[in-house]
Amino acid sequence: MRLSDLQSKDVISIVEGKKIGNIIDVKIEEASGQIAALVVEPNRFFLNVFTSRQEFEIYWSEIEKIGEDVILVRMKV
């Protein structure tokens, strides 16, 4: 799977049941070369309610399922 494949998927919180944003980048562990986190640009609702940051990270351990069209995450807010 390529980064461009991940970027085309909607990121959905299974806790809230809402789209929380779009993937704009990934964070890679230098030692292992594995993906450590997805860098997400929040949609307007998520930005206003949960954070004032322009981007945030979803750690790999918070990803529940990567489907054909969506990525389901369980975020610790």
N, C-alpha and C positions, 0 to 999 in steps of 0.2 A: 504494500500500500504506500502511496506517495503522499506528501504533504498536501498537494493539490486535491487529492481525493478527500482528505480530512476537511479541508477548507470549504468544500462544497456541501458539507453536512450541517444541519441545524444542531445546536447544542441545547439539550432539553434537561431541565432539572426534574428528577422524578419525585422530589420532595414537594415542589410547588406545582409541577405539571405545566410549566411554561418555558418558552424559549428564553435562554439567558444571554445568548450572543452568538458570535461567529469566531471561528478559529482564525487567528492572524499569524501565528508562529508556533514553534515548539521549543521547549527547553530540553537540551540533551545533557546527560551526565557525562562529564569528560572522561572519567575513569573507565566506564563500561560501554559508552556509546549508545546507551538505551535512552528512550524518551522518558524524561522525568515528569514533564508537565506540558499541558497545552496552554498557550497564551491566547486568551479570549478577549475580544472587544465586546463589551456588554451592549445589549440593546437599550433603548431609552428607559424602559420600565425598570430594568435591573439596575441601571446606572443611578436612577433617582432614588430607588428604595434602599438598595444595599450598599452602595459604594459611590464615592465621588471620583474614584480613579478612572483613568481612561482605558486601562486594561488590567486583567488579573489572571492568575494562574489556576488551572485545575490540575491537580496532581494525578498521576496515572492511576494511583490507588482509588481515586474517587470515581473513575469511569466504571460504570456498570455493564454497558453494552455498546458496541459500535455496530450499528445496523446499516442497511443499504442507504437510507436517507437521513438518519439522525444518529447522534451520539447521546446516550442517556448517562447522566451523571448524578451522583449523590453528593451534594456539596455540604460542607460543614460551615454554615453561615452563623 
